[in-house]
Each structure stands twice: as structure tokens, then as C-alpha cells.
Amino acid sequence: MALLMRVYLNAVFGALGGLLGWLLFGIFGDKQYSSIGQQLLGGALIGGLIGYLVVSVEAIRDRSLLRFCRLASYGVILGALGGAPGNVVGEQVNYQLVQGLLSAPSLRSVGEIFSRGLGWMFLGLAIGLGEGIAARSLGKLSYGTLGGAIGGLVGGALFGLLKELEKGSPGSSHVWGGAMGLVILGACIGGLSALVQAVFQPASVRVLRGWQEGREYPLLKAESSLGRDEAVDIPLFRDMRVEKHHALIQRDGNRFILHNRQAPPDQTRVNDEPVPSHRDLRDGDRIQLGNIVLRFQMRSPSLRHPVPTSP
């Protein structure tokens, strides 16, 4: 359920970003005039809005203003930087190569669908990069970039398909295809980026009791911090018994180790046992920080065997 919710929210916010980007381009750009400048502007607006919402969705869920500002700034900048050239690549490949070399209408249609997918793939790459850079996570950068690229390719191809269907519709205003195509593009980038990250994440912690009950946080970094501070990786708000920088989960190969960062041992427990310094985590362990209870869970069955406790 947590995975489906994450994919769903990313897809919804990505779709909203695509729609808002299309609306803003209608205000500040000219959809009837296809120059390089207009292509750059349209791609930047669309990419920036999709990146703005997809990269910041985690901060929105946490209701953290400072995290939102930081994540959204990465998303809008890198989304715009990826969307602008991506749109130009798609348009130029379509008009200069596809339309110029292919004579059969059916081949031209296929070529346009492919060119749109190729172009918007750059936007997906940029948004995945934005997520990884904002989170300062190599794992999130790698998996987010892969998922974003796949989402951009699939969403861009569907965008091209809708544009082709729109051309064949008599009396069409050539408006709905672009709008719906960008909504689908944003949803594919957001949803597939979250899905690929979830599939490849080695482990996660799920909130069983307390703030954001039911929320699942992936452990994609070598070190993931937990606490009340808005700059930590796993924010645990609304419990004053949780320190601002309470604990750290460190990954060492297949091992995951919980480190107490000078919090009271009685407020840092694993399976109801105090942790004064550090302790190896096993699949299914219950971690209690203050009054908040988390469950540590491994993604891969091959990693779920008990590991020895370090001396």
C-alpha cells in the first residue's frame, strides 16, 4: 500500500506539473509559432513545472516548508534545463529527420511518436538527477534517473501518439492532444521514477506509530539520518522526545546499523531494548525513537538472513 501511494502521488503531482506547464506556455509562449526560441521556452516551462512538483512531493507529504523550498528549487532548475533541450531535440528530430526522410504517412506517424519519446526522455533524466542531487543520495540519483528516463520515453511516446490522433480528428482544435499528452507525460515521469526507486531500494523503514503513520521511507543512502530537524532524511516531527538529530542508519554492504547520536538510550530502542551506541538491524526489527515506532524491512529476501551483532 505504501508503494502504491508513493507511485500514485508522484504520478498525480507529475500530471499536475505537465498541465500547469502547458497552461503557462499558453500565457507566455506562442503555440502557433514553432521557432527554436519557442521550443526552448515551452520545454523549460513544462520541464520546470513537472520537476518542481515531482522532486518536492516528499516535502509536501512531510509538510516541511524548508525542505520544500530546497527540493523544489532543484526540481524547477534541473527540470527546466532538461525540458528545454528535450523539447528542441524532439521537435528537430521530428521535422528535420522524420518528416524529411520518411515519405509514407504511417512511417511518419511512427517516427513522430519515437522522436517525441526521445526528446522528453531528457526531461525525465533531468528530473531524476534533481531528485538525487536534492536528496544527496547516489542511489536515489541512479534509480531516479533510470525511472525518469523510462517515464520520459514512455510518456513522450504517448504524447506523440495523442498528437497524431489529434491530427486525424476532423474539426479538432489541436488543443486537447497537447494538454492530455503533457498530463500523461508528467504522470509517467513521476510514477515510473518512484516505481523504479521502490523496486531497487535495498531496505526501508515504515512508520507504525506516530507522525505520518503508515509512511514508508526508503534507505537509499549510505547514511540516513532520523530526527526532528527538517534537514534530516527521515523527519519525525511532533514528538518532543525525539531529538533533532536522534539517530543514523548506516549501510555497510548487506548490513544496516542503527547508531544512537547521543540521544538518551531509553528513548532509542530496538525490539524494546535500549541502544546506547549502535546495533545491527534485522528484517522486521521494531525501532522506537521517543514515542515513534518504526519497522525496519529489507526489500530483497536474500538479504533477510540474520547478521551478527558487531562487537
C-alpha positions as CSV (number, residue, x, y, z in Angstrom):
1,M,0.0,0.0,0.0
2,A,2.8,2.4,0.8
3,L,4.5,1.7,-2.5
4,L,1.2,2.3,-4.4
5,M,0.6,5.5,-2.5
6,R,4.1,6.8,-3.4
7,V,3.8,5.9,-7.1
8,Y,0.2,7.4,-7.1
9,L,1.2,10.7,-5.5
10,N,4.3,11.1,-7.8
11,A,2.1,10.4,-10.8
12,V,-0.6,12.9,-9.7
13,F,1.9,15.7,-9.0
14,G,3.8,15.0,-12.2
15,A,0.5,15.2,-14.2
16,L,-0.4,18.4,-12.4
17,G,3.0,19.8,-13.3
18,G,2.5,18.9,-17.0
19,L,-0.9,20.6,-17.1
20,L,0.4,23.8,-15.4
21,G,3.4,23.9,-17.7
22,W,1.1,23.7,-20.7
23,L,-1.1,26.5,-19.3
24,L,1.9,28.7,-18.6
25,F,3.2,28.2,-22.1
26,G,-0.2,29.2,-23.4
27,I,0.3,32.5,-21.5
28,F,3.9,33.3,-22.1
29,G,4.6,31.5,-25.3
30,D,3.0,31.1,-28.8
31,K,1.9,27.6,-29.6
32,Q,1.2,28.6,-33.2
33,Y,4.8,29.7,-33.9
34,S,7.4,26.9,-33.7
35,S,10.8,28.6,-33.6
36,I,13.8,27.4,-31.6
37,G,13.1,30.0,-29.0
38,Q,9.5,29.0,-28.6
39,Q,10.6,25.3,-28.3
40,L,13.2,26.2,-25.6
41,L,10.6,28.3,-23.7
42,G,7.9,25.6,-23.9
43,G,10.3,22.8,-22.8
44,A,11.7,24.9,-20.0
45,L,8.2,25.8,-18.6
46,I,6.9,22.3,-18.9
47,G,10.0,20.6,-17.5
48,G,10.4,23.2,-14.7
49,L,6.8,22.7,-13.5
50,I,7.0,18.9,-13.7
51,G,10.3,18.9,-11.9
52,Y,9.1,21.4,-9.3
53,L,6.2,19.2,-8.2
54,V,7.8,15.7,-8.6
55,V,11.0,16.5,-6.8
56,S,9.2,18.3,-3.9
57,V,6.4,15.7,-3.4
58,E,8.2,14.1,-0.4
59,A,8.5,17.5,1.3
60,I,4.8,18.2,0.6
61,R,3.9,14.9,2.3
62,D,6.0,15.8,5.3
63,R,4.5,19.3,5.4
64,S,8.0,20.8,5.7
65,L,8.4,24.3,4.3
66,L,12.2,24.4,4.4
67,R,12.6,21.0,2.7
68,F,10.0,22.0,0.1
69,C,11.9,25.2,-0.7
70,R,15.2,23.3,-1.1
71,L,13.8,20.3,-3.1
72,A,11.6,22.5,-5.3
73,S,14.5,24.7,-6.3
74,Y,16.5,21.7,-7.5
75,G,13.4,20.4,-9.3
76,V,12.4,23.5,-11.2
77,I,16.0,24.4,-12.2
78,L,17.0,20.9,-13.4
79,G,13.6,20.2,-14.9
80,A,13.8,23.4,-17.0
81,L,17.4,22.6,-18.0
82,G,16.3,19.1,-19.1
83,G,13.0,20.1,-20.6
84,A,14.3,22.9,-22.8
85,P,16.8,20.9,-24.9
86,G,14.5,17.8,-24.7
87,N,11.7,19.7,-26.4
88,V,14.1,21.0,-29.1
89,V,15.5,17.5,-29.7
90,G,12.0,16.1,-30.1
91,E,10.9,18.8,-32.5
92,Q,14.1,18.9,-34.6
93,V,14.3,15.1,-34.9
94,N,10.7,15.0,-36.0
95,Y,10.8,17.9,-38.5
96,Q,14.3,17.6,-39.8
97,L,14.8,13.9,-39.9
98,V,11.5,12.1,-39.7
99,Q,9.4,14.3,-41.9
100,G,12.3,14.9,-44.3
101,L,13.3,11.3,-44.9
102,L,10.1,9.3,-44.5
103,S,7.5,9.6,-47.2
104,A,4.8,7.2,-46.1
105,P,2.3,8.8,-43.7
106,S,2.3,5.7,-41.5
107,L,6.1,5.8,-41.1
108,R,6.0,9.5,-40.4
109,S,3.5,8.9,-37.6
110,V,5.7,6.2,-36.1
111,G,8.7,8.5,-36.4
112,E,7.0,11.4,-34.7
113,I,6.0,9.1,-31.8
114,F,9.6,7.9,-31.4
115,S,11.0,11.5,-31.7
116,R,8.7,12.8,-29.0
117,G,9.7,10.0,-26.7
118,L,13.4,10.5,-27.4
119,G,13.2,14.2,-26.7
120,W,11.2,14.1,-23.5
121,M,13.5,11.3,-22.2
122,F,16.0,14.1,-21.5
123,L,13.4,15.8,-19.2
124,G,12.9,12.5,-17.3
125,L,16.7,12.2,-16.9
126,A,16.9,15.7,-15.6
127,I,14.1,15.2,-13.0
128,G,15.8,12.0,-11.8
129,L,19.0,13.9,-11.4
130,G,17.2,16.6,-9.5
131,E,15.8,14.1,-7.0
132,G,19.1,12.5,-6.4
133,I,21.0,15.8,-6.0
134,A,18.4,17.3,-3.8
135,A,18.4,14.2,-1.5
136,R,22.3,14.0,-1.7
137,S,21.8,10.3,-2.5
138,L,23.7,8.3,-5.1
139,G,21.1,5.6,-5.0
140,K,18.2,8.0,-5.5
141,L,20.1,9.7,-8.3
142,S,20.8,6.4,-10.1
143,Y,17.4,4.8,-9.7
144,G,15.5,8.1,-10.1
145,T,17.4,8.9,-13.3
146,L,16.7,5.5,-14.7
147,G,13.0,5.7,-13.8
148,G,12.7,9.3,-15.0
149,A,14.3,8.4,-18.3
150,I,11.9,5.5,-18.8
151,G,9.0,7.6,-17.8
152,G,10.0,10.4,-20.2
153,L,10.4,7.9,-23.1
154,V,7.0,6.2,-22.4
155,G,5.2,9.5,-21.7
156,G,6.8,11.3,-24.6
157,A,5.8,8.5,-27.0
158,L,2.2,8.6,-25.7
159,F,2.3,12.4,-26.1
160,G,3.3,11.9,-29.7
161,L,0.6,9.3,-30.2
162,L,-2.1,11.7,-28.9
163,K,-0.8,14.4,-31.2
164,E,-1.1,12.0,-34.2
165,L,-4.6,11.0,-33.2
166,E,-5.5,14.7,-32.9
167,K,-4.3,15.4,-36.4
168,G,-6.7,12.7,-37.7
169,S,-9.7,14.1,-35.9
170,P,-11.8,16.3,-38.1
171,G,-12.6,19.7,-36.6
172,S,-10.0,19.3,-33.8
173,S,-8.7,22.5,-32.2
174,H,-5.3,20.9,-31.7
175,V,-5.5,21.8,-28.0
176,W,-6.7,18.7,-26.1
177,G,-4.0,16.5,-27.5
178,G,-1.2,18.7,-26.2
179,A,-2.8,19.2,-22.8
180,M,-3.6,15.5,-22.3
181,G,-0.3,14.4,-23.7
182,L,1.6,16.6,-21.2
183,V,-0.6,15.4,-18.3
184,I,0.3,11.8,-19.3
185,L,4.0,12.7,-19.7
186,G,4.2,14.2,-16.2
187,A,2.4,11.2,-14.7
188,C,4.7,8.7,-16.4
189,I,7.9,10.6,-15.3
190,G,6.6,10.9,-11.7
191,G,5.1,7.5,-11.3
192,L,7.9,5.5,-13.0
193,S,10.6,7.4,-11.2
194,A,9.0,6.4,-7.9
195,L,8.4,2.8,-9.0
196,V,12.0,2.1,-10.1
197,Q,13.3,3.6,-6.9
198,A,11.0,1.4,-4.8
199,V,11.9,-1.8,-6.8
200,F,15.6,-1.3,-6.3
201,Q,15.7,0.1,-2.8
202,P,17.6,-2.3,-0.5
203,A,15.6,-1.5,2.6
204,S,13.2,0.9,4.2
205,V,11.6,1.9,7.4
206,R,7.8,2.1,7.9
207,V,6.1,4.3,10.5
208,L,4.0,2.0,12.7
209,R,3.1,4.6,15.3
210,G,3.4,8.4,15.4
211,W,3.9,11.1,12.8
212,Q,3.0,10.0,9.3
213,E,1.7,6.6,10.4
214,G,1.9,4.2,7.5
215,R,4.5,6.2,5.7
216,E,7.5,4.3,4.2
217,Y,10.9,5.9,3.9
218,P,13.4,4.2,1.5
219,L,17.0,3.7,2.7
220,L,18.9,4.5,-0.4
221,K,21.9,6.4,1.1
222,A,25.0,5.1,2.8
223,E,23.8,7.0,5.9
224,S,20.2,8.0,6.5
225,S,19.6,10.4,9.4
226,L,16.4,10.4,11.6
227,G,15.1,13.2,13.9
228,R,13.0,16.3,14.3
229,D,15.3,18.6,12.2
230,E,13.9,19.5,8.8
231,A,17.2,18.7,7.2
232,V,17.3,15.0,8.1
233,D,16.5,12.3,5.6
234,I,13.7,10.8,7.7
235,P,11.8,13.6,9.6
236,L,10.0,12.5,12.7
237,F,8.0,15.6,13.8
238,R,5.6,16.3,16.6
239,D,7.3,14.3,19.2
240,M,9.5,16.3,21.6
241,R,11.1,13.1,22.9
242,V,12.8,12.7,19.5
243,E,16.0,14.7,19.3
244,K,16.6,17.0,16.2
245,H,19.4,14.6,15.1
246,H,18.4,11.5,17.0
247,A,19.8,8.5,15.1
248,L,21.5,7.3,12.0
249,I,21.0,4.2,9.9
250,Q,24.3,3.3,8.2
251,R,24.6,0.8,5.4
252,D,27.7,-1.4,5.3
253,G,27.4,-3.9,2.5
254,N,24.4,-6.1,3.4
255,R,24.4,-4.8,6.9
256,F,22.3,-1.9,8.3
257,I,23.4,-0.4,11.6
258,L,21.4,1.9,13.8
259,H,23.6,4.5,15.5
260,N,22.4,6.5,18.5
261,R,23.5,10.1,18.1
262,Q,23.9,10.9,21.8
263,A,20.1,10.6,22.4
264,P,19.0,9.0,25.7
265,P,19.4,5.2,25.4
266,D,15.9,4.8,26.9
267,Q,14.5,6.8,24.0
268,T,16.3,4.8,21.4
269,R,15.2,1.2,21.4
270,V,15.2,-1.8,19.0
271,N,12.7,-4.5,19.9
272,D,12.3,-2.7,23.2
273,E,16.0,-3.0,24.1
274,P,17.9,0.3,24.7
275,V,20.6,1.2,22.2
276,P,23.3,3.3,23.9
277,S,25.7,3.2,21.0
278,H,24.8,1.1,17.9
279,R,23.1,-2.1,16.9
280,D,22.7,-4.2,13.7
281,L,19.2,-4.3,12.3
282,R,17.4,-7.3,11.0
283,D,14.4,-7.6,8.8
284,G,11.3,-6.9,10.9
285,D,13.0,-5.1,13.8
286,R,10.9,-2.5,15.6
287,I,12.8,0.7,16.2
288,Q,11.4,3.1,18.8
289,L,12.6,6.7,18.8
290,G,10.8,8.7,21.6
291,N,7.2,7.6,21.1
292,I,7.5,7.0,17.4
293,V,7.7,3.3,16.3
294,L,9.2,2.2,13.0
295,R,9.7,-1.1,11.4
296,F,12.9,-1.9,9.5
297,Q,12.3,-4.1,6.4
298,M,14.6,-5.5,3.8
299,R,13.5,-5.5,0.2
300,S,15.4,-8.5,-1.1
301,P,14.7,-11.9,0.5
302,S,18.4,-12.8,0.0
303,L,19.3,-10.1,2.5
304,R,16.9,-11.1,5.2
305,H,19.1,-13.6,7.0
306,P,20.2,-12.7,10.5
307,V,23.5,-10.8,10.6
308,P,25.9,-11.0,13.6
309,T,25.9,-8.1,16.0
310,S,29.1,-6.1,15.7
311,P,31.2,-6.0,18.9
